[in-house]
Amino acid sequence: MSHVIVINRWRGPFADYAAYLDHAAHHVTYVTAEAGPVIPAGAAEVLVVGELYDYPAVRAALAPAIDRLGPPDLVVALNEANHPVAMALREEFDLPGLRAPDTHRFLDKHAMLLAASATGVPVPEFALVTSRAELDGFAAGVGWPLIAKRLFGGGSSGITRLEGPDQPFEVDSPLLVQRYLPYPVFHVDGWYTGEKLGPWLVSQYLNMPDSVTTGPLAFTLGEAVGSVEIDDPALLDAVEAFLLKVIPGMCAEPWVFHLELFVTDAGEVVFLEVGRRPGGGEIPFVWREVHGIDLMELEFRLQCGEVPEVAEFGPGERVTGQLLVPVTTPSPYRVTAAPSMAGTPGLYAEVVPEVGTVAHNPVAYEFAGGRFRFVGDDTATVAAQVMDVAARFTLRCEPADTTPTT
């Protein structure tokens, strides 16, 4: 039997590992932040490692499993944050799959913008800075506010909006700085065959009426964030023209992509970021449950050396939306109110905590205080349903003392 190592970040069913791999035909070792129902019963080993980004810790935990089951034949990590550890294992054991040079332009945000610029698509002005003086010098040329980003980090982590020269902000390591664009942010999720675009969908992020920013950054600032798939033919045509440049330009091989972009008031599509992986939040769920395509399975099979066949969307595809409501009380916290929104028109799935739940979770989409999935016939209807739930859902939490009593 071959030995497959899977590095798993999630508690919930973001990936259906049991459906992707025959656990009776392979020894499958899971390295996971915690054991739970997402791990199939047929796993050969389940190794709980508190810090999945720490290669020495992961490698040490794997040593007994490798002694018992043999060196790995494949390593799979579906979450972008775990790609470096997976690549280090592939390097050590000389395994097939992505290595550091294959993903540098997706994990290093400065390299990403250089590569995107080379494809010919519009990119906001940016610079790599190593001091506050360099940051202020860049701002003198493009104006305030600015967006400052750590070079490495998934999602909206490590991103700061700088309003002006008087805002305290220390540059203690190389940073990417960009001109701030005050336009709506969109995400595009899909599949590239290596020769042409496969199925893809574009969605607009929905921010709250009093939001201090646009796009998913608002979630890390404590605001609810939604999104809704777009059915406007003119916008879809503009995005498709953009994709035909940037997607093969960033990677000519088959890949699952999660792209974020701006659309200006004049209708110009502008690059923001792109990941070589499925999108997060409720994206994997609505694709699997409504559109019939499992993006996580596509990524899993790619990392196993397969190039799956993926059918195009048929006519009359329905429109989906999502809403994520963050917990704003510092961990650990106790949930005191989280009403179900079941019965709301268009809402077909929700994940809300039970009252009394005590949790110690990071700020992440999976651990949002409310997660909601919608489906309907058109963008306007679904967008209104998302915003309706955002206005009515009242999440309340209080600090929880988890100190053991003696």
C-alpha beads as a LAMMPS data file, in Angstrom:
LAMMPS data file: protein, C-alpha beads

406 atoms
405 bonds

1 atom types
1 bond types

-500.0 500.0 xlo xhi
-500.0 500.0 ylo yhi
-500.0 500.0 zlo zhi

Masses

1 110.0

Atoms # bond

1 1 1 0.000 0.000 0.000
2 1 1 1.126 3.523 -0.696
3 1 1 1.452 5.966 2.184
4 1 1 -0.349 9.308 1.760
5 1 1 0.097 12.174 4.220
6 1 1 -2.733 14.725 4.429
7 1 1 -2.235 17.985 6.317
8 1 1 -5.657 19.174 7.465
9 1 1 -6.448 22.557 8.996
10 1 1 -10.229 22.362 9.320
11 1 1 -12.619 21.146 11.987
12 1 1 -15.630 21.185 9.665
13 1 1 -16.367 19.358 6.384
14 1 1 -14.598 21.746 4.019
15 1 1 -13.115 18.672 2.323
16 1 1 -14.664 15.199 1.945
17 1 1 -11.454 13.209 2.254
18 1 1 -13.208 9.839 2.430
19 1 1 -14.715 10.447 -1.020
20 1 1 -11.436 11.608 -2.538
21 1 1 -9.251 8.639 -1.591
22 1 1 -9.890 4.947 -0.944
23 1 1 -8.683 4.603 2.624
24 1 1 -8.777 0.809 2.375
25 1 1 -6.342 0.853 -0.548
26 1 1 -3.892 3.376 0.954
27 1 1 -2.321 4.057 4.309
28 1 1 -3.481 7.622 5.000
29 1 1 -1.869 9.619 7.790
30 1 1 -3.592 12.844 8.849
31 1 1 -1.675 15.666 10.460
32 1 1 -4.353 17.911 11.908
33 1 1 -4.821 20.761 14.354
34 1 1 -7.396 18.651 16.171
35 1 1 -9.130 15.334 15.692
36 1 1 -12.758 15.498 14.624
37 1 1 -15.422 14.254 12.223
38 1 1 -13.625 15.689 9.176
39 1 1 -11.031 12.904 9.593
40 1 1 -12.270 9.632 8.010
41 1 1 -12.665 6.586 10.202
42 1 1 -10.340 4.676 7.864
43 1 1 -7.302 6.830 8.637
44 1 1 -4.190 4.806 9.408
45 1 1 -2.836 7.497 11.744
46 1 1 -4.236 10.740 13.154
47 1 1 -1.535 13.053 14.482
48 1 1 -2.597 16.195 16.336
49 1 1 -0.079 19.021 15.984
50 1 1 -0.883 22.378 17.532
51 1 1 1.131 24.402 15.029
52 1 1 0.686 23.021 11.522
53 1 1 2.988 25.703 10.077
54 1 1 5.985 24.491 12.121
55 1 1 7.890 22.031 9.920
56 1 1 10.104 20.595 12.702
57 1 1 7.018 19.953 14.859
58 1 1 5.126 18.304 11.992
59 1 1 8.173 16.252 10.987
60 1 1 8.737 15.053 14.549
61 1 1 5.094 14.019 14.887
62 1 1 5.292 12.104 11.605
63 1 1 8.413 10.123 12.516
64 1 1 6.651 7.144 14.199
65 1 1 4.067 6.899 11.398
66 1 1 6.808 6.905 8.763
67 1 1 8.688 4.224 10.707
68 1 1 5.545 2.074 10.831
69 1 1 4.011 2.737 7.389
70 1 1 7.064 3.662 5.353
71 1 1 8.116 6.898 3.675
72 1 1 5.282 8.895 2.107
73 1 1 4.420 8.488 -1.554
74 1 1 2.243 11.621 -1.691
75 1 1 1.665 14.683 0.478
76 1 1 -1.556 16.701 0.220
77 1 1 -2.349 20.058 1.850
78 1 1 -5.493 21.825 0.649
79 1 1 -5.113 24.967 2.743
80 1 1 -2.665 27.523 1.367
81 1 1 -1.114 28.183 4.778
82 1 1 0.034 24.555 4.921
83 1 1 1.637 24.515 1.470
84 1 1 5.160 25.360 2.742
85 1 1 5.212 22.376 5.122
86 1 1 3.829 20.079 2.411
87 1 1 6.482 21.304 -0.019
88 1 1 9.222 20.723 2.551
89 1 1 8.060 17.112 2.967
90 1 1 8.008 16.622 -0.810
91 1 1 11.513 18.038 -0.994
92 1 1 12.816 15.778 1.769
93 1 1 11.336 12.598 0.297
94 1 1 11.699 13.624 -3.385
95 1 1 7.960 13.327 -4.039
96 1 1 5.879 14.562 -6.968
97 1 1 3.843 17.713 -6.542
98 1 1 4.382 21.417 -6.118
99 1 1 7.702 22.688 -4.800
100 1 1 8.679 26.167 -3.628
101 1 1 9.498 27.571 -7.110
102 1 1 5.998 26.568 -8.309
103 1 1 4.206 28.579 -5.636
104 1 1 6.523 31.514 -4.916
105 1 1 4.465 33.928 -6.998
106 1 1 1.318 32.899 -5.125
107 1 1 2.704 32.952 -1.573
108 1 1 4.949 36.043 -1.828
109 1 1 2.691 39.050 -2.390
110 1 1 5.399 41.196 -4.002
111 1 1 6.320 38.419 -6.431
112 1 1 2.592 37.988 -7.115
113 1 1 2.126 41.601 -8.178
114 1 1 5.248 41.529 -10.334
115 1 1 3.945 38.391 -12.081
116 1 1 0.443 39.832 -12.495
117 1 1 1.867 43.049 -13.942
118 1 1 3.821 40.989 -16.461
119 1 1 0.569 39.495 -17.810
120 1 1 -0.544 42.962 -18.922
121 1 1 -3.540 43.392 -16.622
122 1 1 -4.018 46.578 -14.558
123 1 1 -2.451 46.400 -11.081
124 1 1 -2.615 49.121 -8.382
125 1 1 0.648 51.004 -7.833
126 1 1 2.802 49.072 -5.364
127 1 1 6.265 49.001 -3.845
128 1 1 8.420 46.885 -1.561
129 1 1 9.528 48.978 1.424
130 1 1 11.942 48.280 4.261
131 1 1 11.530 51.448 6.332
132 1 1 8.933 54.001 7.367
133 1 1 10.773 56.594 5.301
134 1 1 10.358 54.468 2.163
135 1 1 6.668 53.983 2.972
136 1 1 6.133 57.717 3.378
137 1 1 8.041 58.328 0.164
138 1 1 5.735 55.969 -1.711
139 1 1 2.695 57.722 -0.229
140 1 1 4.044 61.067 -1.397
141 1 1 3.773 59.764 -4.941
142 1 1 0.392 57.994 -4.866
143 1 1 -1.401 59.653 -1.950
144 1 1 -3.071 58.379 1.212
145 1 1 -4.603 56.070 2.330
146 1 1 -2.312 53.101 1.685
147 1 1 -2.662 49.369 2.149
148 1 1 0.322 47.693 3.853
149 1 1 0.692 43.912 3.656
150 1 1 3.056 41.353 5.073
151 1 1 4.795 39.578 2.221
152 1 1 3.453 36.219 3.359
153 1 1 0.010 35.498 4.775
154 1 1 -3.273 34.100 3.548
155 1 1 -6.605 35.851 3.275
156 1 1 -6.767 39.266 4.923
157 1 1 -4.243 38.483 7.664
158 1 1 -1.366 40.894 8.069
159 1 1 -3.106 43.723 6.168
160 1 1 -3.320 47.275 7.534
161 1 1 -4.986 50.348 6.088
162 1 1 -2.882 53.446 6.745
163 1 1 -4.843 56.689 6.715
164 1 1 -2.032 59.240 6.771
165 1 1 1.517 60.135 7.792
166 1 1 0.576 60.696 11.446
167 1 1 -0.750 57.159 11.958
168 1 1 1.724 55.160 14.069
169 1 1 3.024 52.208 12.080
170 1 1 6.399 50.534 12.411
171 1 1 8.105 48.887 9.443
172 1 1 10.204 46.182 11.095
173 1 1 10.450 43.850 8.100
174 1 1 10.004 44.151 4.317
175 1 1 6.407 45.064 3.479
176 1 1 4.319 45.441 0.372
177 1 1 2.523 48.782 0.131
178 1 1 -0.199 49.563 -2.392
179 1 1 -2.273 52.518 -3.406
180 1 1 -5.722 52.208 -1.850
181 1 1 -8.533 51.800 -4.372
182 1 1 -12.021 52.697 -3.048
183 1 1 -13.872 50.386 -5.421
184 1 1 -16.005 47.270 -4.930
185 1 1 -14.025 44.060 -4.521
186 1 1 -14.945 40.840 -6.327
187 1 1 -13.737 37.252 -6.103
188 1 1 -13.510 34.859 -9.029
189 1 1 -13.318 31.138 -8.378
190 1 1 -12.742 28.480 -10.966
191 1 1 -10.668 25.938 -12.815
192 1 1 -8.040 26.267 -15.545
193 1 1 -7.353 23.137 -17.611
194 1 1 -3.849 24.114 -18.691
195 1 1 -5.245 25.004 -22.107
196 1 1 -8.440 26.956 -21.466
197 1 1 -10.699 28.317 -18.767
198 1 1 -12.977 25.731 -17.250
199 1 1 -16.015 26.623 -15.127
200 1 1 -15.673 29.876 -13.195
201 1 1 -17.921 32.243 -11.251
202 1 1 -17.483 35.863 -10.223
203 1 1 -18.967 37.237 -7.000
204 1 1 -19.093 40.706 -5.495
205 1 1 -18.241 41.166 -1.840
206 1 1 -21.083 42.780 0.090
207 1 1 -20.023 45.159 2.839
208 1 1 -22.283 46.635 5.464
209 1 1 -23.737 50.147 4.942
210 1 1 -21.427 51.730 7.557
211 1 1 -18.331 49.696 6.610
212 1 1 -14.958 51.359 7.094
213 1 1 -13.472 49.575 4.090
214 1 1 -14.349 47.390 1.105
215 1 1 -14.004 43.672 0.503
216 1 1 -12.991 40.892 2.910
217 1 1 -10.647 43.104 4.955
218 1 1 -13.761 44.272 6.816
219 1 1 -14.133 40.805 8.396
220 1 1 -10.812 41.129 10.235
221 1 1 -11.971 44.551 11.444
222 1 1 -15.035 43.002 13.089
223 1 1 -17.651 43.542 10.384
224 1 1 -19.952 41.062 8.674
225 1 1 -19.012 40.377 5.051
226 1 1 -21.125 38.725 2.373
227 1 1 -20.816 38.002 -1.313
228 1 1 -23.153 37.232 -4.193
229 1 1 -22.543 35.717 -7.617
230 1 1 -22.892 38.102 -10.537
231 1 1 -25.250 37.571 -13.479
232 1 1 -24.611 40.874 -15.323
233 1 1 -23.515 39.900 -18.886
234 1 1 -21.410 43.028 -19.453
235 1 1 -19.445 42.548 -16.244
236 1 1 -19.009 38.836 -16.937
237 1 1 -17.574 39.643 -20.372
238 1 1 -15.118 42.143 -18.861
239 1 1 -14.008 39.666 -16.204
240 1 1 -13.598 36.883 -18.766
241 1 1 -11.310 39.068 -20.887
242 1 1 -9.281 39.772 -17.740
243 1 1 -9.105 36.061 -16.840
244 1 1 -7.886 35.093 -20.299
245 1 1 -4.790 37.201 -19.652
246 1 1 -4.053 36.731 -15.993
247 1 1 -4.896 33.060 -15.351
248 1 1 -2.643 31.400 -17.983
249 1 1 -0.111 34.180 -17.419
250 1 1 0.208 33.332 -13.732
251 1 1 0.316 29.559 -14.277
252 1 1 0.183 27.584 -17.522
253 1 1 -0.565 24.272 -15.764
254 1 1 -3.977 23.025 -14.598
255 1 1 -4.972 24.773 -11.390
256 1 1 -7.822 25.799 -9.123
257 1 1 -7.824 29.556 -8.633
258 1 1 -9.251 32.093 -6.212
259 1 1 -8.766 35.571 -7.653
260 1 1 -9.686 38.904 -6.096
261 1 1 -10.092 42.062 -8.148
262 1 1 -11.538 45.557 -8.204
263 1 1 -14.016 46.972 -10.688
264 1 1 -13.696 50.748 -11.034
265 1 1 -16.550 53.183 -11.587
266 1 1 -15.599 53.181 -15.281
267 1 1 -15.870 49.385 -15.447
268 1 1 -12.124 48.656 -15.562
269 1 1 -11.102 45.359 -13.951
270 1 1 -8.009 45.693 -11.713
271 1 1 -5.972 42.900 -10.115
272 1 1 -5.891 42.539 -6.324
273 1 1 -4.617 39.053 -5.381
274 1 1 -4.751 35.454 -6.565
275 1 1 -4.342 32.112 -4.815
276 1 1 -3.420 28.763 -6.305
277 1 1 -6.099 26.996 -4.284
278 1 1 -9.866 26.905 -3.716
279 1 1 -11.495 29.933 -2.138
280 1 1 -12.378 29.942 1.549
281 1 1 -15.477 30.803 3.520
282 1 1 -18.591 29.171 2.101
283 1 1 -17.211 28.996 -1.457
284 1 1 -16.385 25.261 -1.385
285 1 1 -19.849 24.509 -0.005
286 1 1 -21.939 26.478 -2.514
287 1 1 -19.902 25.082 -5.406
288 1 1 -20.386 21.517 -4.147
289 1 1 -23.993 21.802 -2.977
290 1 1 -25.521 24.057 -5.645
291 1 1 -23.214 23.977 -8.666
292 1 1 -22.219 20.309 -8.399
293 1 1 -18.440 20.822 -8.566
294 1 1 -16.168 20.051 -5.607
295 1 1 -13.251 22.491 -5.824
296 1 1 -11.525 20.750 -2.920
297 1 1 -11.664 17.442 -4.768
298 1 1 -10.150 19.048 -7.865
299 1 1 -7.288 20.411 -5.766
300 1 1 -6.848 17.077 -3.972
301 1 1 -6.605 15.187 -7.253
302 1 1 -4.148 17.704 -8.682
303 1 1 -1.897 17.198 -5.667
304 1 1 -2.132 13.446 -6.246
305 1 1 -0.846 13.900 -9.798
306 1 1 -4.203 13.584 -11.570
307 1 1 -5.778 16.077 -13.979
308 1 1 -9.541 15.629 -13.514
309 1 1 -12.132 16.170 -16.201
310 1 1 -14.504 18.965 -15.208
311 1 1 -17.816 19.622 -16.952
312 1 1 -18.790 23.158 -17.917
313 1 1 -21.767 24.796 -16.245
314 1 1 -25.036 24.248 -18.054
315 1 1 -27.590 26.928 -18.928
316 1 1 -29.758 28.329 -16.156
317 1 1 -27.154 28.061 -13.383
318 1 1 -28.582 29.417 -10.129
319 1 1 -27.038 32.293 -8.163
320 1 1 -25.552 31.705 -4.713
321 1 1 -24.472 33.992 -1.916
322 1 1 -22.830 33.794 1.478
323 1 1 -22.598 35.777 4.698
324 1 1 -19.924 35.562 7.409
325 1 1 -20.418 37.308 10.763
326 1 1 -17.276 37.508 12.932
327 1 1 -17.039 37.126 16.684
328 1 1 -15.781 40.454 18.041
329 1 1 -15.387 39.400 21.681
330 1 1 -11.792 38.354 22.468
331 1 1 -11.252 34.634 23.059
332 1 1 -12.142 32.787 25.148
333 1 1 -15.776 33.781 24.842
334 1 1 -19.224 32.435 25.707
335 1 1 -22.100 32.731 23.233
336 1 1 -25.145 34.385 24.825
337 1 1 -27.266 34.921 21.695
338 1 1 -27.105 33.473 18.187
339 1 1 -30.607 33.142 16.750
340 1 1 -31.276 30.805 13.864
341 1 1 -32.192 32.513 10.604
342 1 1 -33.827 29.353 9.231
343 1 1 -36.922 30.096 7.195
344 1 1 -35.493 33.241 5.622
345 1 1 -36.229 33.240 1.874
346 1 1 -33.192 32.094 -0.081
347 1 1 -31.269 30.845 2.952
348 1 1 -30.591 27.127 2.509
349 1 1 -27.864 26.448 5.110
350 1 1 -26.515 28.053 8.267
351 1 1 -23.860 27.341 10.872
352 1 1 -24.494 29.182 14.154
353 1 1 -23.176 28.269 17.611
354 1 1 -25.437 27.099 20.401
355 1 1 -26.080 29.522 23.241
356 1 1 -23.702 28.681 26.072
357 1 1 -20.910 27.525 23.781
358 1 1 -17.479 28.478 25.128
359 1 1 -14.807 28.784 22.466
360 1 1 -11.233 29.924 22.016
361 1 1 -10.966 30.475 18.284
362 1 1 -8.814 32.611 16.006
363 1 1 -10.314 35.234 13.700
364 1 1 -11.010 33.048 10.675
365 1 1 -13.914 32.354 8.343
366 1 1 -14.379 28.816 9.665
367 1 1 -14.893 30.145 13.185
368 1 1 -17.269 32.970 12.283
369 1 1 -20.093 33.470 14.741
370 1 1 -22.578 33.005 11.920
371 1 1 -22.117 31.379 8.507
372 1 1 -24.976 31.482 5.997
373 1 1 -25.448 30.138 2.461
374 1 1 -28.069 31.373 -0.013
375 1 1 -29.416 30.382 -3.425
376 1 1 -31.802 32.132 -5.795
377 1 1 -32.567 33.030 -9.369
378 1 1 -30.716 36.334 -9.768
379 1 1 -28.048 38.544 -8.217
380 1 1 -30.350 41.307 -6.996
381 1 1 -32.648 38.922 -5.115
382 1 1 -29.852 36.987 -3.430
383 1 1 -27.939 40.164 -2.520
384 1 1 -31.047 41.545 -0.814
385 1 1 -31.499 38.288 1.121
386 1 1 -27.867 38.343 2.290
387 1 1 -28.158 41.928 3.498
388 1 1 -31.480 41.178 5.202
389 1 1 -29.921 38.417 7.312
390 1 1 -26.895 40.619 8.034
391 1 1 -29.222 43.280 9.423
392 1 1 -31.322 40.887 11.533
393 1 1 -28.780 38.378 12.875
394 1 1 -27.737 39.434 16.369
395 1 1 -24.698 37.606 17.710
396 1 1 -23.835 38.292 21.339
397 1 1 -20.869 36.937 23.264
398 1 1 -19.239 37.651 26.605
399 1 1 -15.739 36.971 27.924
400 1 1 -15.425 33.497 29.399
401 1 1 -13.114 32.517 32.221
402 1 1 -11.619 29.149 31.314
403 1 1 -9.116 29.075 34.199
404 1 1 -9.291 25.635 35.855
405 1 1 -10.684 25.727 39.385
406 1 1 -8.829 23.997 42.177

Bonds

1 1 1 2
2 1 2 3
3 1 3 4
4 1 4 5
5 1 5 6
6 1 6 7
7 1 7 8
8 1 8 9
9 1 9 10
10 1 10 11
11 1 11 12
12 1 12 13
13 1 13 14
14 1 14 15
15 1 15 16
16 1 16 17
17 1 17 18
18 1 18 19
19 1 19 20
20 1 20 21
21 1 21 22
22 1 22 23
23 1 23 24
24 1 24 25
25 1 25 26
26 1 26 27
27 1 27 28
28 1 28 29
29 1 29 30
30 1 30 31
31 1 31 32
32 1 32 33
33 1 33 34
34 1 34 35
35 1 35 36
36 1 36 37
37 1 37 38
38 1 38 39
39 1 39 40
40 1 40 41
41 1 41 42
42 1 42 43
43 1 43 44
44 1 44 45
45 1 45 46
46 1 46 47
47 1 47 48
48 1 48 49
49 1 49 50
50 1 50 51
51 1 51 52
52 1 52 53
53 1 53 54
54 1 54 55
55 1 55 56
56 1 56 57
57 1 57 58
58 1 58 59
59 1 59 60
60 1 60 61
61 1 61 62
62 1 62 63
63 1 63 64
64 1 64 65
65 1 65 66
66 1 66 67
67 1 67 68
68 1 68 69
69 1 69 70
70 1 70 71
71 1 71 72
72 1 72 73
73 1 73 74
74 1 74 75
75 1 75 76
76 1 76 77
77 1 77 78
78 1 78 79
79 1 79 80
80 1 80 81
81 1 81 82
82 1 82 83
83 1 83 84
84 1 84 85
85 1 85 86
86 1 86 87
87 1 87 88
88 1 88 89
89 1 89 90
90 1 90 91
91 1 91 92
92 1 92 93
93 1 93 94
94 1 94 95
95 1 95 96
96 1 96 97
97 1 97 98
98 1 98 99
99 1 99 100
100 1 100 101
101 1 101 102
102 1 102 103
103 1 103 104
104 1 104 105
105 1 105 106
106 1 106 107
107 1 107 108
108 1 108 109
109 1 109 110
110 1 110 111
111 1 111 112
112 1 112 113
113 1 113 114
114 1 114 115
115 1 115 116
116 1 116 117
117 1 117 118
118 1 118 119
119 1 119 120
120 1 120 121
121 1 121 122
122 1 122 123
123 1 123 124
124 1 124 125
125 1 125 126
126 1 126 127
127 1 127 128
128 1 128 129
129 1 129 130
130 1 130 131
131 1 131 132
132 1 132 133
133 1 133 134
134 1 134 135
135 1 135 136
136 1 136 137
137 1 137 138
138 1 138 139
139 1 139 140
140 1 140 141
141 1 141 142
142 1 142 143
143 1 143 144
144 1 144 145
145 1 145 146
146 1 146 147
147 1 147 148
148 1 148 149
149 1 149 150
150 1 150 151
151 1 151 152
152 1 152 153
153 1 153 154
154 1 154 155
155 1 155 156
156 1 156 157
157 1 157 158
158 1 158 159
159 1 159 160
160 1 160 161
161 1 161 162
162 1 162 163
163 1 163 164
164 1 164 165
165 1 165 166
166 1 166 167
167 1 167 168
168 1 168 169
169 1 169 170
170 1 170 171
171 1 171 172
172 1 172 173
173 1 173 174
174 1 174 175
175 1 175 176
176 1 176 177
177 1 177 178
178 1 178 179
179 1 179 180
180 1 180 181
181 1 181 182
182 1 182 183
183 1 183 184
184 1 184 185
185 1 185 186
186 1 186 187
187 1 187 188
188 1 188 189
189 1 189 190
190 1 190 191
191 1 191 192
192 1 192 193
193 1 193 194
194 1 194 195
195 1 195 196
196 1 196 197
197 1 197 198
198 1 198 199
199 1 199 200
200 1 200 201
201 1 201 202
202 1 202 203
203 1 203 204
204 1 204 205
205 1 205 206
206 1 206 207
207 1 207 208
208 1 208 209
209 1 209 210
210 1 210 211
211 1 211 212
212 1 212 213
213 1 213 214
214 1 214 215
215 1 215 216
216 1 216 217
217 1 217 218
218 1 218 219
219 1 219 220
220 1 220 221
221 1 221 222
222 1 222 223
223 1 223 224
224 1 224 225
225 1 225 226
226 1 226 227
227 1 227 228
228 1 228 229
229 1 229 230
230 1 230 231
231 1 231 232
232 1 232 233
233 1 233 234
234 1 234 235
235 1 235 236
236 1 236 237
237 1 237 238
238 1 238 239
239 1 239 240
240 1 240 241
241 1 241 242
242 1 242 243
243 1 243 244
244 1 244 245
245 1 245 246
246 1 246 247
247 1 247 248
248 1 248 249
249 1 249 250
250 1 250 251
251 1 251 252
252 1 252 253
253 1 253 254
254 1 254 255
255 1 255 256
256 1 256 257
257 1 257 258
258 1 258 259
259 1 259 260
260 1 260 261
261 1 261 262
262 1 262 263
263 1 263 264
264 1 264 265
265 1 265 266
266 1 266 267
267 1 267 268
268 1 268 269
269 1 269 270
270 1 270 271
271 1 271 272
272 1 272 273
273 1 273 274
274 1 274 275
275 1 275 276
276 1 276 277
277 1 277 278
278 1 278 279
279 1 279 280
280 1 280 281
281 1 281 282
282 1 282 283
283 1 283 284
284 1 284 285
285 1 285 286
286 1 286 287
287 1 287 288
288 1 288 289
289 1 289 290
290 1 290 291
291 1 291 292
292 1 292 293
293 1 293 294
294 1 294 295
295 1 295 296
296 1 296 297
297 1 297 298
298 1 298 299
299 1 299 300
300 1 300 301
301 1 301 302
302 1 302 303
303 1 303 304
304 1 304 305
305 1 305 306
306 1 306 307
307 1 307 308
308 1 308 309
309 1 309 310
310 1 310 311
311 1 311 312
312 1 312 313
313 1 313 314
314 1 314 315
315 1 315 316
316 1 316 317
317 1 317 318
318 1 318 319
319 1 319 320
320 1 320 321
321 1 321 322
322 1 322 323
323 1 323 324
324 1 324 325
325 1 325 326
326 1 326 327
327 1 327 328
328 1 328 329
329 1 329 330
330 1 330 331
331 1 331 332
332 1 332 333
333 1 333 334
334 1 334 335
335 1 335 336
336 1 336 337
337 1 337 338
338 1 338 339
339 1 339 340
340 1 340 341
341 1 341 342
342 1 342 343
343 1 343 344
344 1 344 345
345 1 345 346
346 1 346 347
347 1 347 348
348 1 348 349
349 1 349 350
350 1 350 351
351 1 351 352
352 1 352 353
353 1 353 354
354 1 354 355
355 1 355 356
356 1 356 357
357 1 357 358
358 1 358 359
359 1 359 360
360 1 360 361
361 1 361 362
362 1 362 363
363 1 363 364
364 1 364 365
365 1 365 366
366 1 366 367
367 1 367 368
368 1 368 369
369 1 369 370
370 1 370 371
371 1 371 372
372 1 372 373
373 1 373 374
374 1 374 375
375 1 375 376
376 1 376 377
377 1 377 378
378 1 378 379
379 1 379 380
380 1 380 381
381 1 381 382
382 1 382 383
383 1 383 384
384 1 384 385
385 1 385 386
386 1 386 387
387 1 387 388
388 1 388 389
389 1 389 390
390 1 390 391
391 1 391 392
392 1 392 393
393 1 393 394
394 1 394 395
395 1 395 396
396 1 396 397
397 1 397 398
398 1 398 399
399 1 399 400
400 1 400 401
401 1 401 402
402 1 402 403
403 1 403 404
404 1 404 405
405 1 405 406
